[in-house]
Amino acid sequence: MWDRIENIDFVLKYLLVEQGKSPKLPDNLETKQRLMRALMNVRQPVPASDEFIAAQDAELKQQAKDKGIVKIDQPGISIWQGDITRLQMDAIVNAANSKLLGCWQPLHACIDNCIHSAAGIQLRQECHELMQAQGHEEPTGLAKMTKGYNLPAKYVIHTVGPIIPDGHPTPLQEELLASCYRSCLEVAELHKLQSIAFCCISTGVFHFPNQRAAEIAVETVKKYPLTSLKTIVFNVFIDKDYDIYHRLIQ
């Protein structure tokens, strides 16, 4: 019978020893999970043992079940408010940085951190291999697809949105944001995916104004000539974005 505490303790000891730290473990499951996530966030993209991967995957899959997996398969465009890592779709979109390796700040609340933490260390490793093969940072407005690993989503499509330090995007930056959405759709269509969930690309820490970002997102998606994609979800987390998208889609 699977012992969850014994399993996560193995994961923690592996990660702590790997980083040259004392394998002193917390007492309760929630604190163990936070430590596991923090250690994953700072881990370099290097291979791990099969035993570790199996133990990590078992814990992350159980965490996904604990959060509750949400399946959306209604045709057309819709809105869903909540944690994007709960969505069982063909693909979810990650608002990535130009290094495409996820967020390195332990327990940071950004979507990049959340997706990598829920997927597992394999996601950073695959992104690292993609970037090594490419030989340069990911340009703004393009997109790359990886496996979803321990996410309910089969794939993750990573795109780098424009950064707006002063909160006032130029026409070029608006076009780059539109390009993010088009590039994600192109990748999804190329792989004949049927469903995709977009996050609010470039808002938040990238400071793209929420209203204008949503207008660009909805307009770009509505104009795109879809073939395989049947279900498109705009995933929002805060009430402000829900209200904006609700008005635009209605």
Disulfide bonds with the S-S distance in Angstrom:
none
